[in-house]
Amino acid sequence: MKPATAAKKLDVYLPATPAEFRAGSITRTELAALQADPPEWLRDLRANGPHPKNLVAAKLGISNSGLTRGEVTDALTTAQITALLDEMPDWLAAERAKHVEVLREERRVRSLHADQRREREQAAADQDE
């Protein structure tokens, strides 16, 4: 697989990986070995960053779109993420609140759909009797 795909599966920021990782393709066996017994560079990247956008958003408790709205376009290190959380700028507080509402609404809709599915299944079972 391409290095970008492997980096995504490892949850690391590709430009921060070693040159030899970015240079060639990675087999599934090599990927499994990296996941099972991560080398020092991988442990360090996972712990300290820089982190890819999806992990930055998750650590900040916001969406990827929220990062864009907050004009965060670069990968951030763990220290930078911690500093942002400590500082809690207005845009971040607003995005966190918005993200919580979106997640709440998604749960509500999933629950509604599950209830409707159970009702349909029950109605079908009642007809079969």
N, C-alpha and C positions, 0 to 999 in steps of 0.2 A: 504494500500500500504506500501511498505517497506520505511524505513526512507530515504534511498538513493534516491528513486524516489521522495519523498515529498521534500527533500532538493533541488533536481534539479528543481522541479516545483516552488519552492520558491526562486530560484537563490541564495542559500547560500551554503557555504562550510560545508559539513556534519560533519567533525571532530570538527568544532568550535561550533556546536549546543549543547544545554544542554544534559546531559546524559539521562534524561527522554524522550527527543525527539528521541534519537538514540536507546532507549531500546525496543520500541514496534512498532507495526504497527500504521499507521495513516489512519483514515477513510477519505473519500472524504468530509464529513461534517466538520471534524476537519481541513482539509486542507483549505476548503473554509472559515472557521472562521479565520484561521491564515492569509489568504490573505485579508479578509475584515477588520479585526481589529488586526493588528500584535502586539504581545506583545513586551515589551521593548527589550528583547534579540534579537528578529528578526529585529526590527528597528535598533538596534546597529550594528548587523552583516551586514545588508544591507548598512549602512552608512560608517562603519569603516573597515569592513572585519574581518578576512581574506576572500578574495573572491575566488570563484572557477575559474578554468583555463579559461573557456569561457568568464567570465566577466573581468578577468585580460586582456585577449587579446583584448576584445572590448574597454576597457578603455584606453589601450595603442595604439589602432588603428592598430592592426596587427592581423594575423591569429593565431590559436592555434599552427600550425606548426612553425610559426615564434617564438613563445615562446620557443618551444623546440630547435630550431636552436640557439636562444639566451641563451640557457642553463638555462632558468627560469623553474624550476621544482616544486617549492613550491608555495603554495597559498600566495598571497601578500595582505597586508593591503592597505587601501586607501592612507595612508601616504607614503608607499613604492612605490606605483604606481606614486604618485605625484612627489616623489624624482627622480624616473627614467625619467619621462617626463621632469623635470627641467634639469636634467643632460644630457639627450638625448645622450646616448652612440652611437657610430658608428653603432653597430649592430641594434639598435632600429630605427635609422634614415633610414637605408637600408631596414629594414623590413616594415616600414611604407610606404616607396616609392613603394616597391614591392606589398604591399597590395592594394594600390591605383590603381596600374596598373592592378592587377587581377580583382578588382571590375569594373574598366572601361571596361575591355575586356568582363566580364560577361554581363554588360549592353549592349554592342555592339552586342553580340551574341543573347541576348534576343530580342533586337530590330529587328535584321535581321530575326529571326524566326517569330516574329510577322508580319513583312512585308510579308514574304513568305506565312504565313497562310492567311493573308488578300487577297493576290493575288489569292491563290487557291480558297478561298471562293467566290471571285468576278468572277473567271472563271467558277465556278460551277453555280453561279447565272445567268451568261450570257448564259450558255448552256440551262438552264431551260426556258429561255424566248423564 
